Amino acid sequence: MCVTVSLRTAMKTATETINTSTWSLTITDFKELTKVRLAVSVVFSSIAGYFLGAYQIDMLSIFLLAFGGYCMVGASNAYNQIIEKDLDVLMKRTKNRPVPAGRMSVNMALAVAIVLTVLGIVSLYLLNPKTALFGTISIFLYTSVYTPLKTKTPLAVFVGAIPGAIPFMLGWVAATNDFGIEPGTLFMIQFFWQFPHFWALGWMLDDDYKKGGFKMLPTGKKDAGTALQIILYTIWMIVISIMPVFGFTGRLQLSIVAAIIIFLMGLTMLVFAFKLYEKRDNTSARRLMLASVSYITLMQIVFVIDNFI
């Protein structure tokens, strides 16, 4: 009798363990399919833009923006991984993704992408139609233009910078139901930031990208030309980031103190860009990439804090 009870207990425990492991793997695959870290950073940018544009903070609007934003980014990444599944197998950093690794079928990934697309558009539409429109444009450009171009031309990065720059702007539009100089400026800040960030990443992963046939660097090489373009776009990013201090950008304003802080952060990033030009190695590229991530996050925080002081 005791043996039977023990056996049943052991089988129950084993079943529970298997179920727990299955759910854990499913959640992990979902997070990888939707690129949770990227999606969260996009949501952060959107909420920052919302705080800058809102006359009055509404928690329901923030929830809809965050949920809708995550769904749209998650859907874009899912479509991307479906389209590039055969190329992802060839690259070390992507071969273990759910679809190329065979843990998730194409049909399942497509179903997830479609559901996320519908949920995202509906959530953003509940905020206002303009927000839903920009969200839809973002997902279309990312999946239908940027993704196919990645194996054709380095100009894909320019196209990809458009949906990549929409989130900061999207928050303002969600808060105001209006598109003007203010969200346009937010868009341009994040647009120019995309280039040093992704080219630094592309420099680091160039060998792996080449295995998949991706053309990510502007000159196609880890050379002085690519490094020089990184420097130039970093300078443009700094200029656009501090423009609100001069009063040209409507309600989007920046105090002198905040502008100086952002300017110094930009100069720090520029120093890393010059280091890459000087050394042209992966270590310098990694430092620049990390500096760019810190810059975009801290810059948005400074903008929001300055807006409420």
N, C-alpha and C positions, 0 to 999 in steps of 0.2 A: 504493500500500500504506500509506504513511504517513498519507495523507488518510483512508483507511478506519479505521485504528487511532485516529486523532485523533477521528473522528466517533463511533466506538464509545465512546471515553473520555468524550467530551462528553455523549453520551446517558446513559451510566451515572451520570455526575456529576449530571446534571439529574434523573434518576429518584431518586437518593439524596436530593437536595435537596427534591424534592416529597414523598417519604416522610417525611423529617424534619419538614418544615413541617406535614404532615398530622397526624403524631403530636403535634407541639407544640401545634397548634390543638385537637386532641382533649383533651389534658391540660388546656389552658387552659379549655376549655368545661366539663370535669368539675369543675375547681376553682371555676368560677363557678356551676355548677349546685348544687354542695354548699356554696357560700359558705365557702371554705376558712378565711378569717380568723376568721369567727364560730365555725366548727367547732373550730378550734385553741384559741380562747379558752375554749370550753366544756370541751374536754378538759383544759385547764390548771386550770379550776375543780374538775373532778372529781378530778384527781390531788391537788390541794390538800386536798380533803375526805378523800381516802383516807389521806394522810399524817397528818391529824389523828385519824382513827379507828383506824388500824391498830395492833395490838399488836406486830406484826412485819411488816416490809416484805417483800413477795414480788413479784419482778420480773415473773413470769408474770401475776399478778393486775393489775399496773399496765398491762401490755401489753393484756390483755383489756379493761380499763376504757377505755383510750385508743382502742383500735380500735373497740370497741363503741360508745363515745360518739361518735366521729367518724361512724360509719355511721348512727347514729340521727339526729344533727343533719343530716347530709348528705341523708338520706332525707326528713326534714321539709322542708328547703329545696327539694328537688326536687319534692315533691308541691305545695308552695306555688307554685312557678313554673309548674307545669302548670295549676293551678287559676286563677292570675291572669295567664295568658299574654296574654289580650286586653286586660287593664288595663295590663300592663307596657309594651305598645306605646305607650301614651299618655304615659308619663312619661320624661323625659330620662335619669334615672339608671338606668332598668331596661330601656329599649327595646333595648339591645344584648345582653341576656342570650341564651343559646343558643337557647331555645325561641321567644321572641317574635321574635328576629332571623331565625329560620328555619334556623339552622345545625344544629339538633338537632330531630328529630321528636318529637311528643308520645309516640308509642309507645316510642321509644328512651329518653326521659327517664323514662317510667313504668317501663320495665324496670330502669333504673338504680336508681330509688327502691325498687322491690320487692326487688331483690337486696340493697341496703344495709339495708333493713328486716330481712330474714331474717338477714343476717350480724350485724347489731347485736343483735337479740334473742338469738340463739344465743350470741354472745360474752358478753353480760351474764348470761345464764342459767348459763353455765359458772362464773361467779363465785358467784352464788346467785339463787334465784327472786325475791326481793324487788327486787334490782337490775334484773332484767329487767322486772318489773312496773312499776316507776317509769319505766323507759325507755319502755315501751309507752304508759303514761299520757301521758307527755310528747309523744310523737309524735302520739297521738290528739288531744289538746287543741290542739296547734299547727295541725294540718291540718284537723281536722273542726269545731273551734269557733272558734278565734282567726281563722283565715284568712277564713272566710265573714263573720264579724262586723265585719271591718275596714271594710267599705263600709256597714255598718248603724248602728253606734253607737261612740262613743269608749270605751265599756265594754270593747271588744275588748282594749284595753291591759291591763286588769285580768286578763282571761282569759289573755292572752299572757304575763303576768308569772309565771303558775304554771309552765308548762314552762320558762320562762326562769330560774326560781329553783331548779329541780330539780338541775342538775349539781353544785353545791357539796355539797348534801345527798347526792347519789347516791354520791359517793366514800366518804362515811362508811358508808353502807349496804353498799357493795361490800366494805369492809374488815371489817365487823362482822356482816353479815347481821341487822341489828337497826335498828328505827326507834324513836327515843325523843326525849327533850328535846334531845339534842345535834344530831342531823341536823335536827330541827325548827327549832332556832335558826339553823343554817346556811342553811336554806331561807328563813327570815324576813329574814335580812340581805340576801340577794340579791333577795328579793321586793320589798322596799321600795326597793332600789337601782334596780330596773327603771324606776321612774316618772320620777325626774329625768333619768335617762339617755335614755329613749325620748321623753319629752316635749321635751327639748332638741333631740334629733334631729328630732322631728316639727315643732318650731318652725322649724328651719333649712330643712326640705324641705316646708313647708306648701303652697307654691304648686304644687309638683310632685305632692304627694299628692292635692291637690284635682283635678288633671287625671285621676287614676285613680279618683276618687270615694272615697278613703280618709278616714275620720274618726279622726284620731290624737290631736288635742288635746282635753283634758277639757271645755273650754268651746266647742270648735269654732273658737276664734279665738286669735290671738297677742295676748292681752290680760292685764290684771292678774290676772284670775281664774286663768288657766293658770299664770302665774308664781307666784302665791301657793300653789297646790297643789304646785308643784315644791318650794317652800321647806318646806312642811309635811312632805312625804314624805322630804325630805332629813334633816329633824330626826329623824323616826322611824327612819330608816336609821342615824343616828349612835347613837341610844339603844340599838337592838337590837345594834349592832356591839360595843358595850362591855359588854353584859350579862354575858358570861362572867367578867368580873373580880370580880363580886359573889358568885360561887359558886352561882348558881341553876341552872346548866346542866350538871350531872353531870360527866362526864369532860372536857367541853369547857371548858377554863379559859384564863384570860388573866392575865398578870402586870400589875402596876400600870404598869410602864414601857411595855409593849406597848399597854395600854389608852390611855395618854396619847398615844402616837404615833398610834394609830388615831383617837382623838378629835380631835387636831389636823388630821389629814388630812381628817376629816369636816367640821371647821370651815372648812377651805380650800375645800372643795366648796360649803359653805353660802354662803360669801362670793360665789362665782361665781353662785349662785342668786339672791342679793340684787341682784347687778349686773344680772342679767337682768330682775328685777322693776323696777329703776330705769330701765334704758335700753330694754328691750323691742326689741332688734334682733338680727339674725342673728349678728353678731359675738360678742355676749355668749352667745348660745345655743351657738355652736360652742365657745367657751371652757369652758362648763359641761359640754358633752358630752365634751370631751377630758379635763377634770378628773375626770369620772365614770369614764372608762376607766382612768385612772391610779389612782383610788381603789380600785376593785374588785380590780385586780391587786396593788397594793402591800398592801392590807389582807389579802389571802389569804397573801401572802408573810410578812407580820408574824405572822399566826396560826401558820403552819407553823414559822417559825424559833423563835418563842416556845415552841412545843410541844416542841421538841427541846433547848432550852437548860436 
